[in-house]
Amino acid sequence: MTSLSEEAATAELRKSRIDLEAILGRPVALFAFPYGRHNESLVRWCKEAGYQRVFTIQPKLAFLRSRRICDRFLRGFPEGLASGIQA
């Protein structure tokens, strides 16, 4: 998604959320970046699209500033699927 324009990325984020909610019959609040690739703009657009938390597979902090909604997946299941990365 990092190669998409803002317009294309936000359209994809909103449409995929609406489609999933229709299929599942419940709200969708989580998003995982394809291949873990993301940037600060994508995180912001996810939040604007209504996602409450987003995930990456990259084994490092996504952002150094606090109060971010971006997490990283951990291997230890079921001890904890994701670990917050707030600084």
Residue pairs with C-beta under 8 A, 6 or more apart in sequence:
1 9
1 12
1 33
1 34
1 37
1 38
1 42
2 37
2 38
2 39
2 42
4 12
6 41
6 45
9 41
9 42
9 45
10 45
10 48
10 49
13 31
13 45
13 46
13 49
13 51
14 49
14 50
17 28
17 31
17 49
17 50
17 51
20 28
21 27
21 28
28 51
29 50
29 51
29 52
29 53
30 51
30 52
30 53
30 54
30 55
31 46
31 51
31 53
31 54
31 55
32 54
32 55
32 56
32 57
32 73
33 42
33 54
33 55
33 56
33 57
35 57
36 56
36 57
36 58
37 56
38 54
38 56
38 62
38 70
40 63
43 54
43 62
43 63
43 68
43 69
43 70
46 54
46 69
47 69
51 69
52 69
53 69
53 70
53 71
53 82
54 69
54 70
54 71
55 70
55 71
55 72
55 73
55 82
56 62
56 70
56 71
56 72
56 73
57 72
57 73
58 72
59 72
60 72
61 72
61 85
61 87
62 68
62 70
62 71
62 72
62 85
63 70
63 85
63 87
64 87
65 87
66 86
66 87
67 86
68 85
68 86
70 85
71 82
71 83
71 84
71 85
72 82
72 83
72 85
73 81
73 82
74 80
74 81
74 82
74 83
